[in-house]
Every structure is written in structure tokens, then in C-alpha cells.
């Protein structure tokens, strides 16, 4: 006779005294820590009145009210109103995927993009580990002063968190934005590639290898100077004082020289026209 733990298709299940343990150093089981409190932010179907504060507009995903509130002006205290977990309106909008709220809030001068909640997460970290690539790209491109190297209490950066969760696109976006790929956590001293391999993210690891295999364009290097190397000498020659004989030769040359088709020639980041 079949027991309670036996299934004819799946076979015998675990016994009642079986125990399963997770590694104490695992960070891939949840996006929130065990200490996080989950307030009830479920959106109501109908609101009788429009949102009155910036925080309330973010929670409701109400971009119309948010624009009105920003147009009338907000204080720093109102912009940085926090919930019980230490999250501001922007961080709640990021965690819920409210992209319209995120795109509007970047015009508010009082939003601290690097603010950390009670768990040490920033808005960038939340977007990275949740895999919200559109939100992440908007933050790193439009929010001034965003810091990709902010760490939580365990030393995890946004890049490490994205790698832990296997968010390949977010990992690529952060690396191309300049996130430190050699940063290591403070607990075990592991980098993003070590954590990716440890959690089985082999496709993400291959993506990182492909990104590192391509050479960096000279124009994207900090040492690149966007100017024509020969420009200074040519300007000095053209503006130098000429003798009477040089002026006569130049006048004769301009008079009897035929105009030929001029061909553009690329020299660094400059384009010159040659005859």
C-alpha cells in the first residue's frame, strides 16, 4: 500500500524527519532581508481624492498628481519622506516597477538617488536585483550623482546583487556604465564573477567575458583628448606674420590655382577637406 509520501508518478517524497539547509552565506533566496517589514501598498481601484503628497503619489502610481505636486514645489522633507523600511517614494516606485514615476522624479532636486534604506539598498540596487533594465538604464543615465559603488552592510554593490539574481542585462548595463567589476563583498571577499559562478549564472558569466574581450574605444577612455593633434601648429602657421614676398606668392597662387573637387579626410575626431 502506498504511503503518504509516495506518488506513483513522482516517486517517494522526503521523509518526515528530512531536513533541508541553506548555506548561511547565501544571498540569492530573497530580494528582501528577514528584518524587512512589508507595508500594505496595494493600489486601490478608485481614489476619491488625488494624492496630496509626493510620497502618496509614488505609492499610488499617480503621475498626474505627482506632476502637479512638483509644479507647486516641494520641500526636502516632503521629497525624502520614508516608510517603515526607510524607503523613499522613488525606491518604492522602483520596487513596484512604476517607470512613469521614476521618469518624473528625476526633475526633483531634493531626491537623494543614493539614499539607503534599513537594509542598505539604494534605488539602483533595487532595480538591479529585480531585473528592471529600463528603470536601471534611466537611473544611471538621467539621475545626476548616481553612485554604482554604494555597498550594503555585507559589502554588496548593485553589480554583485544583479549577478546574484542572474539579471544578465542589468549586469551588462552596469559594467558598460563603469561599475567596478573587481569589487568584493566584505563578508567572504568574493567578486561578482565568483558569486555568479557560485549561483549557477553561467550565461551571465559568459556575457561578462564577451564584454571584457572587446577592446574599449579610445573615445570612451578618460585619457582621450577630443582635439586634432596638428591643429595648433596649422593655426600658428596660418596666423603668423607674412613677408611681402610670401604675400605676393600667396596672391599669385590663389589667382592661378584651379579649384578641384575637395575630398573629406578623417583625422581623429576631425574631418578636413583635401583637394
CORMO-V933766 format. One record per residue. N is the residue number from 1. RES is the residue in three letters. SS is DSSP state (A for helix, B for strand, O for the rest). D_CENTER is the distance of its C-alpha to the mean C-alpha in whole Angstrom. Layout:
# CORMO-V933766
N:RES:SS:D_CENTER ; N:RES:SS:D_CENTER
This chain:
# CORMO-V933766
1:UNK:O:58 ; 2:UNK:O:54 ; 3:UNK:O:53 ; 4:UNK:O:50 ; 5:UNK:O:47 ; 6:UNK:B:49 ; 7:UNK:B:47 ; 8:UNK:O:49 ; 9:UNK:O:46 ; 10:UNK:O:44 ; 11:UNK:B:46 ; 12:UNK:B:47 ; 13:UNK:O:44 ; 14:UNK:O:43 ; 15:UNK:O:46 ; 16:UNK:O:46 ; 17:UNK:O:46 ; 18:UNK:O:43 ; 19:UNK:O:40 ; 20:UNK:O:36 ; 21:UNK:O:34 ; 22:UNK:O:30 ; 23:UNK:O:29 ; 24:UNK:O:29 ; 25:UNK:O:26 ; 26:UNK:O:24 ; 27:UNK:O:21 ; 28:UNK:O:20 ; 29:UNK:O:23 ; 30:UNK:O:21 ; 31:UNK:O:18 ; 32:UNK:O:20 ; 33:UNK:O:22 ; 34:UNK:O:26 ; 35:UNK:O:26 ; 36:UNK:O:24 ; 37:UNK:O:26 ; 38:UNK:O:26 ; 39:UNK:O:27 ; 40:UNK:O:28 ; 41:UNK:O:26 ; 42:UNK:O:27 ; 43:UNK:O:27 ; 44:UNK:O:31 ; 45:UNK:O:32 ; 46:UNK:O:34 ; 47:UNK:O:33 ; 48:UNK:O:37 ; 49:UNK:O:35 ; 50:UNK:O:32 ; 51:UNK:O:29 ; 52:UNK:O:30 ; 53:UNK:O:27 ; 54:UNK:A:24 ; 55:UNK:A:23 ; 56:UNK:A:25 ; 57:UNK:A:24 ; 58:UNK:A:21 ; 59:UNK:A:22 ; 60:UNK:A:25 ; 61:UNK:O:22 ; 62:UNK:O:24 ; 63:UNK:A:22 ; 64:UNK:A:26 ; 65:UNK:A:27 ; 66:UNK:A:23 ; 67:UNK:A:24 ; 68:UNK:A:28 ; 69:UNK:A:27 ; 70:UNK:A:24 ; 71:UNK:A:27 ; 72:UNK:A:30 ; 73:UNK:O:28 ; 74:UNK:O:26 ; 75:UNK:O:27 ; 76:UNK:A:24 ; 77:UNK:A:26 ; 78:UNK:A:25 ; 79:UNK:A:22 ; 80:UNK:O:21 ; 81:UNK:O:24 ; 82:UNK:O:23 ; 83:UNK:O:24 ; 84:UNK:O:26 ; 85:UNK:O:23 ; 86:UNK:O:21 ; 87:UNK:O:19 ; 88:UNK:O:19 ; 89:UNK:A:18 ; 90:UNK:A:15 ; 91:UNK:A:14 ; 92:UNK:A:17 ; 93:UNK:A:16 ; 94:UNK:A:12 ; 95:UNK:A:15 ; 96:UNK:A:17 ; 97:UNK:O:15 ; 98:UNK:O:16 ; 99:UNK:A:14 ; 100:UNK:A:17 ; 101:UNK:A:17 ; 102:UNK:A:13 ; 103:UNK:A:14 ; 104:UNK:A:17 ; 105:UNK:A:16 ; 106:UNK:O:14 ; 107:UNK:O:17 ; 108:UNK:O:19 ; 109:UNK:O:19 ; 110:UNK:O:20 ; 111:UNK:O:17 ; 112:UNK:O:15 ; 113:UNK:O:11 ; 114:UNK:O:12 ; 115:UNK:O:15 ; 116:UNK:O:16 ; 117:UNK:O:18 ; 118:UNK:O:21 ; 119:UNK:O:20 ; 120:UNK:O:17 ; 121:UNK:O:14 ; 122:UNK:O:12 ; 123:UNK:A:10 ; 124:UNK:A:6 ; 125:UNK:A:9 ; 126:UNK:A:11 ; 127:UNK:A:8 ; 128:UNK:A:8 ; 129:UNK:A:11 ; 130:UNK:A:13 ; 131:UNK:O:11 ; 132:UNK:O:10 ; 133:UNK:A:8 ; 134:UNK:A:9 ; 135:UNK:A:8 ; 136:UNK:A:4 ; 137:UNK:A:5 ; 138:UNK:A:7 ; 139:UNK:A:6 ; 140:UNK:A:4 ; 141:UNK:A:7 ; 142:UNK:A:10 ; 143:UNK:O:10 ; 144:UNK:O:12 ; 145:UNK:O:12 ; 146:UNK:O:8 ; 147:UNK:O:9 ; 148:UNK:O:7 ; 149:UNK:O:11 ; 150:UNK:O:12 ; 151:UNK:O:15 ; 152:UNK:O:17 ; 153:UNK:O:20 ; 154:UNK:O:20 ; 155:UNK:O:18 ; 156:UNK:O:15 ; 157:UNK:O:12 ; 158:UNK:A:9 ; 159:UNK:A:9 ; 160:UNK:A:13 ; 161:UNK:A:12 ; 162:UNK:A:11 ; 163:UNK:A:13 ; 164:UNK:A:16 ; 165:UNK:O:16 ; 166:UNK:O:16 ; 167:UNK:O:12 ; 168:UNK:A:13 ; 169:UNK:A:10 ; 170:UNK:A:7 ; 171:UNK:A:9 ; 172:UNK:A:9 ; 173:UNK:A:6 ; 174:UNK:A:5 ; 175:UNK:A:9 ; 176:UNK:A:9 ; 177:UNK:A:7 ; 178:UNK:O:9 ; 179:UNK:O:9 ; 180:UNK:O:12 ; 181:UNK:O:14 ; 182:UNK:O:17 ; 183:UNK:O:16 ; 184:UNK:B:19 ; 185:UNK:O:19 ; 186:UNK:O:22 ; 187:UNK:O:24 ; 188:UNK:O:25 ; 189:UNK:O:23 ; 190:UNK:O:21 ; 191:UNK:B:18 ; 192:UNK:A:16 ; 193:UNK:A:18 ; 194:UNK:A:21 ; 195:UNK:A:19 ; 196:UNK:A:19 ; 197:UNK:A:22 ; 198:UNK:A:24 ; 199:UNK:O:22 ; 200:UNK:O:23 ; 201:UNK:O:20 ; 202:UNK:A:22 ; 203:UNK:A:20 ; 204:UNK:A:17 ; 205:UNK:A:18 ; 206:UNK:A:20 ; 207:UNK:A:17 ; 208:UNK:A:16 ; 209:UNK:A:19 ; 210:UNK:A:19 ; 211:UNK:A:16 ; 212:UNK:A:18 ; 213:UNK:A:21 ; 214:UNK:O:20 ; 215:UNK:O:21 ; 216:UNK:O:19 ; 217:UNK:O:20 ; 218:UNK:A:22 ; 219:UNK:A:21 ; 220:UNK:A:17 ; 221:UNK:O:19 ; 222:UNK:O:19 ; 223:UNK:O:23 ; 224:UNK:O:23 ; 225:UNK:O:26 ; 226:UNK:O:26 ; 227:UNK:O:29 ; 228:UNK:O:33 ; 229:UNK:O:34 ; 230:UNK:O:38 ; 231:UNK:A:37 ; 232:UNK:A:39 ; 233:UNK:A:42 ; 234:UNK:A:42 ; 235:UNK:A:42 ; 236:UNK:A:44 ; 237:UNK:A:47 ; 238:UNK:A:47 ; 239:UNK:A:47 ; 240:UNK:O:50 ; 241:UNK:O:54 ; 242:UNK:O:56 ; 243:UNK:O:59 ; 244:UNK:A:62 ; 245:UNK:A:62 ; 246:UNK:A:59 ; 247:UNK:A:58 ; 248:UNK:A:61 ; 249:UNK:A:60 ; 250:UNK:A:57 ; 251:UNK:A:59 ; 252:UNK:A:61 ; 253:UNK:A:58 ; 254:UNK:A:56 ; 255:UNK:A:59 ; 256:UNK:A:60 ; 257:UNK:O:57 ; 258:UNK:O:56 ; 259:UNK:O:52 ; 260:UNK:O:51 ; 261:UNK:O:48 ; 262:UNK:O:44 ; 263:UNK:B:42 ; 264:UNK:B:38 ; 265:UNK:B:37 ; 266:UNK:B:34 ; 267:UNK:B:33 ; 268:UNK:O:30 ; 269:UNK:O:28 ; 270:UNK:B:31 ; 271:UNK:B:33 ; 272:UNK:B:37 ; 273:UNK:B:40 ; 274:UNK:B:43 ; 275:UNK:O:47
